[in-house]
């Protein structure tokens, strides 16, 4: 069992008590200023998001309702140090079904963005970012594939403007985030 | 017919050429001309989890390129559609956001104006070409073939931006299947996600999720599953053997790109529609 799962087990069974220092009361306001997360305070914990979440059915710990509650409670540290936030598959079922228009998937995105900026990110995102920076495409397309396109009668692929991409990565802050990780 | 700028995205040229080959064949026959983008960059979807602004700016850059070429975009990928369409609508509606993103774009000499529209292949087929013209092009109706549909997420959700007819029970792909003469069977949880976006984070979950769908599709007796997104297709076709190993369960369900199904009905041969490039053998359904 990973350390994360152990922590989770303890939390759900109430073994680890909360200390006042674990709480950042302003965290919910910070999140509510991020795009798509404006309605976080409207969540009344009905649990529709978790009930309809396909990931929650296959993972013992991923519960969107709980993530929103943790933001409301200000448990910033627990959220940003938790692999669980990377499990949302962005199917947007929770967004469409939420009776309060909370935009849960956007809140998860906001948590991921903060985690990437301040702490870490799964290695796959670093690879995708690096591929886009180097080629414009999210995957490095092998030359064999490009030759095969010709044989299949497909047009050659449009090229990327790598100078533009490097600039956009810099000014949107992504370059800094990737360097740090 | 209007021309479209084809936005093929990243996964199609990387490993799902069969989708592009079959789409090109079908659209060409229906009189749709596809034009290439002058430049390309990923729509930004894969970067949204790590930097929302980077995603917005990359998508906006693609939209600017389409505006410069004075063409509407047609995507083949649900992910590209979801991202480009959402960003396009959001920037058109939200002046403040548009101003912020244009500040970034100014640095590369571009400006988002809001003069293009983003469509997915299924919208171009159903709305622009229309069912009457597709019907006229059908030469070999596919009945009594029975298939199941997987529309996928980003072409219908979030409903606020997707413009889908009904995000709980969308009819577009269903109707497009029926027009070929094939029957579209109902099954449990049709609108469930394929799980592809987290395959690189925790593969066990998407493999189980996709396996569950294959089980539902098999249980209603569908002879094939029909998709309209390279990521969904990758999950059900390329990964089907891996799913079978993981769940210790046999499926052997052919997974077709919708234009392969339509192409068959229009009289193209399986070779012309790149059936050979499918991982799960689909010869059972073409030698009816």
Interface residues (C-beta under 8 A of the other chain):
Chain A: X34 X35 X54 X55 X58 X59 X86 X87 X88 X89 X90 X91 X92 X93 X95 X96 X109 X110 X112 X113 X116 X117 X121 X122 X124 X125 X127 X128 X129 X132 X136 X137 X138 X139 X141 X145 X148 X149 X152 X153 X154 X155 X157 X158 X159 X160 X161 X164 X165 X167 X168 X169 X171 X172 X173 X174 X177
Chain B: X8 X10 X11 X13 X14 X15 X17 X20 X21 X24 X36 X37 X38 X39 X40 X41 X42 X46 X47 X48 X49 X50 X51 X52 X53 X54 X57 X58 X61 X97 X104 X107 X108 X153 X154 X157 X158 X159 X167 X191 X192 X193 X195 X196 X197 X198 X200 X201 X202 X204 X205 X206 X208 X209 X274
